[in-house]
Each structure stands twice: as structure tokens, then as C-alpha cells.
Amino acid sequence: MIDLEYCKAMASYNRWQNESLLANCSKLEEEELRRDRGLFFKSIFGTWNHLLFIDYVWMDRFFQRPLRFSDPKQSIFSNLGDLQEKRGLLDLEILSWSKYLDADWLSNDLRFQSVMYNKEMILPCWLAVTQFFNHQTHHRSQISTALFQAGVDYGVTDIPAIPEAYKEKENVNL
């Protein structure tokens, strides 16, 4: 089972990687970000939209509140600036959530209606959180590959390379 430190570390890592990739996305014209690159969600923007959608859904589940978005095909942002703003606010929400988690919550089960599979599911909370962070990393790797293919060097993505500013800012021991 994962622990509270894992959640805080991954929330910080998530924020760092999203900020880094979005900064690198700004090196491309929006037309290039919307271009079908053969990704599962077609474009870089399509992949960001999927990531935002799923992260909103998981956070709403974790807080046991109504879903902010229920249609996975719904466009959540209109342009890169809007995406950066929404992603930044969501990443702050994830960071805050990670700091207030407790071990009891992680050891409980999470019951939810799956948007993707259209059925009720029950997962241990710790496994749902693992899926949450793993899913983010999976799709960010698709974005970083698409950036690389477009001639943009996205830099380092390894957890041990997280900048000191993120460690200090979020009080994470990596």
C-alpha cells in the first residue's frame, strides 16, 4: 500500500511536470498543438483535455462530490492560456488534497460510478490514488513524445531531478 509521503511527493512531481510540459507547449503555435499527431486523443491539446477531465473526475471522487464534468469528449479549455490556468488551479487542489490525506482514508474503499466503463466500481483508495498518478504520467509521456517529434526538447522527467524549489515549496522529501 502507498503512504501519505508518496501522495505528497507525486502531487509535487505532477505539478512540476505539468508546468514544465506546458511551458514547452508554449513553444509551438496553437495550430500545432491541435494537429492530429496520431496520439490516442489525437493531438497534444486532446491529450491535455483528457488529462484535465480525468484529474477533475478523480478529485471529485476523492472528495465525494458531484462531478464537475461528465462527458469525456467535452472540451474543458479554449486555448493554451486557459489550459495553463485551469491546470495550475487543479494542480494546487491536488497539492492541497495530498497534504490533508490521512492513512485511514487510504486504507478505505472508494465506491464510484465509472465514466469510462459506465458501471459502479469499488477500489481501495490507495489503489485509486496509484491509478490517478500513474494515469497522469502515462499521458504526459505521450505529450512529451509529441513535443520531441515537433522539435521541442522537453527536458528531464525523472523524479530524482525534481527541482529544489518544488521540494521546498511543497515540503516533500525526495
N, C-alpha and C positions, 0 to 999 in steps of 0.2 A: 504494500500500500504506500502511496505517496504521503508526504507530510507537509506541514504548513510552510516550511522553508522552500520546498520545491515550488509551491504555488507562488510565493513571492518572487523567487528567482525567475520563474518562467514569465510572470507578468512583466518584470523589468526587461527581460530578454525580448519579449513580444513588443514592448514599446520601442525599444532601441531599433529592432529590425524594421518595424513599420515606418518609423521616422526616416531611417536610412534608405529604405526602398522607395518611399515617397519622394524623398529629395532626389534620388536618381531618376525617378519617373519624370520629374520636372525638367530633365534634360531633353525629353522628347516632346514633340508637338502633340497636342491632344488627338489629332487625326491618327498619329502613330500609336497612341495608347488605345485607341478604339479599333485599330486594324486587327482583323482576324489573323491570328498567328498560329492557329491550329491547337490552341490550348483547349482543355476540357470546357472552359467557359469562354472560348474563342479568343478574346482579347485580354490585354492587361487590365483594362477597365472592367471587363466582365468578370475577371478573376477577383479583383478588388471588391466588386459588388457582392460576389458570392461570400467572400471572407467577412465583409461587414454584416451581411444578412445573417450568416450562421453565428457570428460572435454576438450579435444582438439577441438572437434566439436563445443561445446558451445562457447569457447573462440574465435574461428574463426568466428562464427556467430555474437558474440558481437562486434567484430572489423570489420565486414562486409568484410571479406577477403576469398579467396578460401580455401576450407577445406584441411587441411594437410593430413587427412586420410578420405577415403570414404567407405571402406569395413570394417564393424564391426567385421568380422572374421579374419582380418589381425592381425598378431602378431606384437606388437609395440616394444617389448623388447626381449632380448635373455636370460637374466639371472637376478638374484636379483640385482647385482651391476648396471646393465644397467637400470633396473626399478627404483632403488633409484635415479640415476642421472636424468632420464627423469621426474620422479615425482617431484623431487626437483626443477628443472628448471620450470616446469609447475606451481608449487605452487608459485614460485616467480613471474611468469607472472600474476597469479590470484591476488596476493597481490598488485602488481603494478597497475593493472587494477582497483581494488577496491578503491585505493587511488585517482584515477583521474576521477571517475564517477561523474556525476552531476545529480541533481534532474530532469532536463529536459529530459535527456536520459531515466531515469527510467520511466517517465510518457509517453513516446512514445511507439509505437508498433514496434515489431520485426517481419519482414517477412523473412521466410527461407524455404528451401526445407528440409523436414524431411527425414533423412537417415533411420530411423526405420519404418516410416509409408509410405514412398515413395510418399509424396504429399506435396504441398505447405501449409504452416501454417502461421498464424498470431497470435502472443501472445503479450499482454502488456509486455514491457521489465521487469517491476518489477516481473511479474509472471514467466517469463523465468528464471530470476535470482533465484527466490524462488525454482523453479524446479531444477536448476543447483545445488544448495547447498543441497536440500533435497535428490536428487539422490545420491550424494556422501555419505551422512550419511547412507542412506539405504544399500548401498553395503558395506560400511565399517563395518556395523553391521554383515553382513554375514561373512566377513573376520574375525572379532573378535570372532564370534561364532566358526568358523572352527579352529582358533588358540586354543581356550579354549578346544575344543574337542580333539585337538592334545596334550594337556597338557601344553600349554603356557598361562600364566596369562598375559593378555594384559593390565591390569591396568584400570584406570579411563578414561571414555569418556565424562563425563559431562561437559558442557560448563562452569559452575562456577568454575571448577577445573583447568581451563587453567593456566599454569604456568606463573608467573610474567614475565619471560623472553620473552614470546610471547606478553604479553600486552605491555611491554616497547618497545620491538623491533619494534612492528608494530603500536605503539601509539593508541591502541584500549582501549576504556573504557568499561570494562565488569563488 
